[in-house]
Amino acid sequence: MTEENVAQNSIKREELGKTSTMPKTQSQDKKQMPAATAHLLPTDEMDEEQATQPAAYSMRPAFGESFPLNIVKSIMNSTMAEKLKDKVYDKDVAKQWTREIADEVNQQIAANCKVQRYKHVVQVMLGQELGAGATYLSRCCWDCDCDTSVTEVFSNTSLFCVCTVYGTYQY
């Protein structure tokens, strides 16, 4: 190294070694404190940050944001009537009809803006109308305050269709 390089390095070391005599700000004090004690000190900055942050987690739907039962019922009724009107039961095509009804109801509910925080399940059962009774049973574990289900039945002289939509609130 030349004498100039040595002189420049020593000047830089001296500048780094000097401490400023300016008073420290409150944020500089926080940076120098250990992380475990920094959160214990109440400051105006922390209070302002907490006050401006929105509630990020809601456990229940707000008033008026429950699952829209009337809208879902009308979607189910219109879809079943449209797909099954004037149809005669055929066991080979019944599987396709149930899928079409379930997909159509699912898409229309998902497109509705009132079900944003809800997940839904669509279940469709189609059978031949023979005059005998039928029992339809379903079971679920959920929160009775937020979650719900809707069932609609369509029937004509040849077939019957039961459509159920379960709406569960996303926590």
C-alpha positions in Angstrom: 0.0 0.0 0.0 1.1 3.5 -0.7 1.2 6.2 1.9 -1.8 7.9 0.4 -4.0 4.7 0.9 -2.8 4.3 4.5 -3.7 8.0 5.2 -7.2 7.7 3.6 -7.9 4.5 5.6 -6.9 6.1 8.8 -9.1 9.1 8.1 -12.1 6.8 7.4 -11.4 4.9 10.7 -11.4 8.1 12.6 -14.7 9.3 11.1 -16.3 6.0 11.9 -15.1 6.1 15.4 -16.5 9.5 16.1 -19.9 9.7 17.8 -22.3 12.4 17.1 -23.4 14.7 19.8 -26.9 15.1 18.3 -29.7 14.0 20.6 -31.3 10.6 19.8 -34.9 10.5 18.7 -37.5 8.2 20.1 -37.3 5.8 17.1 -33.5 5.6 17.4 -34.0 4.6 21.1 -36.4 1.8 20.0 -33.9 0.5 17.5 -31.2 0.2 20.1 -33.4 -1.6 22.6 -33.7 -5.3 22.7 -36.7 -6.6 20.8 -38.2 -8.1 24.0 -38.5 -4.8 25.8 -39.3 -2.6 22.7 -43.0 -3.7 22.6 -43.6 -3.0 26.3 -43.1 0.8 26.0 -46.3 2.7 25.1 -45.7 5.3 22.4 -48.0 7.5 20.3 -46.7 5.9 17.1 -47.8 2.4 18.2 -51.2 3.6 19.3 -51.8 5.3 16.0 -50.8 2.2 14.0 -53.1 0.0 16.0 -56.0 2.5 15.7 -55.7 2.7 11.9 -55.6 -1.0 11.3 -59.0 -2.6 10.4 -60.3 -5.6 12.0 -58.7 -8.4 10.0 -60.6 -11.3 11.3 -64.3 -11.6 11.7 -65.8 -14.6 13.5 -69.4 -13.9 12.6 -71.2 -12.4 9.6 -72.2 -8.8 10.1 -75.8 -7.9 10.4 -77.5 -8.4 7.1 -74.7 -10.5 5.6 -76.1 -13.9 6.4 -76.5 -16.6 3.7 -79.2 -15.3 1.2 -81.8 -18.0 1.6 -84.4 -16.4 -0.6 -82.0 -15.8 -3.5 -80.7 -19.4 -3.3 -84.2 -20.8 -3.2 -85.2 -18.9 -6.3 -82.0 -20.0 -8.1 -82.8 -23.7 -7.2 -86.4 -23.5 -8.2 -85.8 -21.8 -11.6 -82.9 -24.2 -12.5 -84.9 -27.3 -11.6 -88.0 -26.1 -13.5 -85.9 -25.1 -16.5 -84.0 -28.4 -16.7 -86.8 -30.8 -15.8 -89.9 -29.3 -17.2 -91.7 -31.7 -19.5 -89.1 -34.4 -18.9 -89.9 -38.1 -18.5 -87.7 -40.1 -16.1 -84.9 -42.1 -17.9 -82.4 -43.8 -15.7 -79.7 -43.4 -18.4 -80.0 -39.6 -18.6 -80.8 -39.0 -14.9 -77.2 -38.9 -14.0 -76.5 -36.2 -16.6 -79.5 -34.1 -15.4 -78.4 -34.2 -11.8 -74.9 -33.0 -12.7 -76.3 -30.2 -14.9 -78.6 -29.0 -12.2 -75.9 -29.1 -9.5 -73.4 -27.3 -11.8 -75.9 -24.6 -12.8 -77.0 -23.9 -9.2 -73.4 -23.9 -8.1 -72.3 -21.3 -10.8 -75.3 -19.0 -10.1 -74.7 -19.0 -6.4 -71.0 -18.4 -6.8 -71.7 -15.5 -9.1 -73.9 -13.8 -6.5 -72.0 -11.1 -4.6 -73.9 -11.8 -1.3 -72.2 -15.1 -0.7 -68.5 -13.9 -0.6 -67.6 -15.2 2.8 -69.6 -18.4 2.5 -68.6 -21.8 1.1 -71.5 -23.8 -0.3 -72.1 -27.4 -1.3 -74.9 -28.3 -3.8 -76.4 -31.8 -3.5 -79.0 -33.0 -6.0 -81.0 -36.3 -5.9 -83.3 -37.3 -8.8 -85.7 -40.3 -8.7 -88.6 -41.8 -10.5 -92.1 -40.9 -9.3 -93.9 -44.2 -8.6 -96.2 -43.1 -5.8 -94.2 -44.5 -3.0 -92.7 -42.3 -0.3 -89.0 -41.5 -0.2 -86.9 -40.4 2.8 -84.0 -38.0 2.2 -81.6 -37.6 5.1 -78.4 -35.5 5.4 -76.1 -34.7 8.3 -73.5 -32.0 8.9 -71.3 -30.5 11.7 -71.4 -26.8 11.7 -72.0 -23.6 13.6 -75.7 -23.1 14.1 -75.4 -19.4 14.4 -73.8 -18.8 11.0 -74.3 -21.8 8.8 -77.5 -22.9 7.2 -79.1 -25.1 4.5 -81.9 -24.8 2.0 -83.8 -27.6 0.4 -86.3 -27.4 -2.6 -88.3 -30.2 -4.2 -89.4 -30.3 -7.8 -91.8 -33.0 -9.1 -93.9 -33.9 -12.1 -95.8 -37.0 -13.1 -92.7 -38.9 -14.0 -89.9 -37.8 -11.7 -88.9 -35.9 -8.5 -85.8 -33.9 -7.8 -84.5 -32.8 -4.4 -81.9 -30.0 -4.4 -80.1 -29.0 -1.1 -77.5 -26.2 -0.7 -75.4 -26.0 2.4 -73.9 -22.6 3.2 -71.0 -22.5 5.7 -69.4 -19.3 6.9 -65.6 -19.0 6.3 -64.0 -18.0 9.6 
